[in-house]
Amino acid sequence: MADNEQRKGKQTKSKTECCGYPLSIFFIVVNEFCERFSYYGMRAVLVLYFRYFLRWDDDLATTIYHTFVALCYLTPILGAIIADSWLGKFKTIVYLSIVYTVGQGVMAISAVHDITDSNQDGTPDNMTIHVALSMVGLLLIALGTGGIKPCVAAFGGDQFQDHQEKQRSTFFSIFYLSINAGSLLSTVITPILRAQECGINSQQKCYPLAFGVPAALMAVALVVFIAGSSMYIKAAPKGNIMLEVCKCIGFAVKNRFKHRSSSYPKREHWMDWSEEKYDKLLIAQVKMVLKVLFLYIPLPMFWALFDQQGSRWTLQATTMNGNFGFFTVQPDQMQTVNPILILVMVPIVDSLIYPLIKKCGLNFTPLKKMTVGMFMAALAFVAAALVQIQIDQTLPSFPSSSEAQVKFVNLENSTLSISVNTQPEEIQAFQSYGYMTLTSDTMSLSVGNISHDSVPLVKGDRQTFLLTSNGIQTQADDLNTKPEQGSNGIRFVNGNGRTLYVQSGSKNLGAIGQFEFSNYTLFPEGKATFIISDNARLLCPYAMSLGFGSSYTLLIPSTFEFGSECGSTIQQIEDIKPNAIHMAWQIPQYFLMTCGEVVFSVTGLEFSYSQAPKNMKSVLQAGWLLTTAMGNIIVLIVAEVGQLPDQWAEYVLFAALLMCVCVIFSIMAYYYTYIDPDEIEAQFSEYDPDNKEKKKQLEMKTDTVYTSDDEKPNPNDMKMTKI
């Protein structure tokens, strides 16, 4: 009777169709596009938010990033249990989407630097509020995105009737296309939003906008999904198969240890100890699932490398040159290479590479494909290590905690002779000399006939000294690190006899007196134009082209005069060289990683589904997502335990670990025997449930008390096929 009512309900819903498809799937596809845009857009800029807004170092930023990703892949298990056991898919999606939307909103608020007092450079003075809001926001997002992950695709499949198998298959293709489209667009757009400057009291990279747009998209996703409510087919919760599997395994373990010292005969498989309570069909299905889950054990190592595209590789890109000629790529935009290559390579691999391998007579089994995928991911990290070595060779040598570096600028219009710790040098007019690395706490400096004894030095810092024939005029601290996110640090030195004012667009570098420095101001890559003026309102424009990650001191010499040629007298003194290694060198490592993903991830899902019973696909889906979570936890462990001084060495360590795991997995794959779940399950379909005599005989074998008919054992006495 209930089945008839449900069938009638489906027939009523089917009237709202378009071209043979339920109209309700439109709302589901749009919801998924907006949700994936929200998630990947927020995640694309997350590590840079940690690094440059919250001011965490690379290791802490990477640790929190991977902790968040791990949570996102642990919570799907919770979402599946809630949906299948209590609320149903629709309510679970709605309630957790609300949590998700609130989390994205909290993240956007946490990035508003004007909610606390700011320092002169625009950074928040009190980080406690920002960190607390960020952690709350990320926790809510992890619960929301993970909780709805196992529900949305399955809910979309529920909208189709039995005669719409073709449309259902097409729906899943469109569904996954919407995932990739949302991911691709968000990783292009949100880095652009982040690169803008915004603020009320001060200007800074616009993280509130970069997080706010994903928050708005998540709100749209929620509204669109609820708007289709009246059209949905909402299946009632039927109980969670994962819980049933866990209970069956738990009973087998408990029963085995209960009779470990008794005279009970040994059983062929340890799961057979659950026969006293569970039917043999369920036990056979659990065996099949466990056989696949055993192969999952080495898989987290692949995801440990794969998910570092959003952390270590993004941080690596901040030290590279992103100028591609017609356009400029932000460090966090390099992540778009992966979804672009996925869209290109999946059809090529499926329609060209695999058929070609088959024609060559090679037995390229699914497990062999996954082994190759691991190997290619390891090669990707070798490529990343080689790129990092090249980057390290171009980076300036900053002073250690036991060293000080000094540079000298000649403000005279003639060569200046100096002596540093009795070492004689000459500095040309309006030029600089340095950096010199000193290990002492003081230095002796002679400028012409002027001597300065015991000039104090600051260990771990770089300093610039302004010199004239009268000796040291002033000194200032220089940048000790590369400017953030590929920006360029610019400051002015006034060697002129009058106070000058410097402005660039909305950025005011302030008044600069004679022999004074301005503070460093960050400028993006491209052309920067400065206007130099005095009290008489005379103006002098000066323009320069900037690369990525450089630092300059612009010297306004004593010979400077306002006029048509005023800009030509300004001298550029390079403090830090611009990034020399181009971001295009990251493409090979992204290519290798994407190749690994195509043959590992896609094949892994297909293999898992082919080797598991139909009613336990969700169990394997949960196990698959769990490998991703464990992979991110591995990153945390290796990063903390390794503590390697060089980043390239950490890349090599991860590559070596994956190669070891690859060998182990290949051995496991060699001894794996492929099975046909339908064939094994068919052995149990011959059981006649009305055979009361067999049922009675089996029930007499145990004194177990059953609370319902569902818990009674299956009286099928047929020998189980070994799994």
PEBEL-V172957 format. One line per field, one symbol per residue. phi: phi as a letter, one per 20 degrees, with the letter a starting at -180 (. if undefined). burial: + if it has 16 or more other C-alpha atoms within 10 Angstrom, else -. Layout:
phi=???
burial=???
This chain:
phi=.ffffffffffffffecblndffffgffffgfgfffffffffffdffffffdefmefgffffffgfffffffdefgfffffffedcenffffffffffggffffffffffeffefcfdffenefedegfffffffffffffffffffegeeffffffffeefedffffffgfffgffffffffffffeefffffffdbqeebdbgefgffeffgffffffgffffffegfefedffgdneffffffffffffffffffdfdeefffdfcffffeffcdffffffffgfffffffffgffgffffeffffecfffffffdcedednfbddfgfffffgffffffeegffffecffffffffneeefgfffffffffffffffffffffffffgfeffeefefdccdcccdeeeebfdecbdlmefbccfgldccqedecdeeccdcdcmeedcelffddfnddcddeccfeofeabbfdfdcfgflmfceccdceeeecfcccbcmeedenecffmddeffcecffpedddddbcfemfccebcbedecmdbcdeeeffefcfrfdfffefdedeecffgdeffgfeggffffffgfffeefffffffgffdcffecffffffffffffffffffgffffffflffdffffgfffffffffffffffffffefdfcdgffffffefffefefffffffffffbefedebffeffeffefffffc
burial=---------+--++------++++++++++++++++++++++++++++++++++-+-++++++++++++++++++++-++++++++++++-+++-+++++++++++++++++++-------+++--+--++-+++++++++++++++++++++-+++++++-----++--++--+-+++++++++++++++++++--+----++++++++++++++++++++++++----++++-----+++--+--++-+++-++--------------+++++++++++++++++++++++--+-++++++++++++++++++++++++++-----+++++++++++-++--++-------------------+++++++++++++++++++++++--+---+--++---++++++++++---+++--------++-++++-+-+++--++-+++---------+++-+++++++++-++--+--+-+++++++++++++++++--++++++----+-+++++++++++++++----++++-----+++----+++++++++++++-+-----++--++++-+++++++++-+++-+++++++++++++-++--+++++++--+++++++++++++++++++++-++-------++++++++++-++-++--++--+-------+--++--+----------+--++------------+++++---+--+
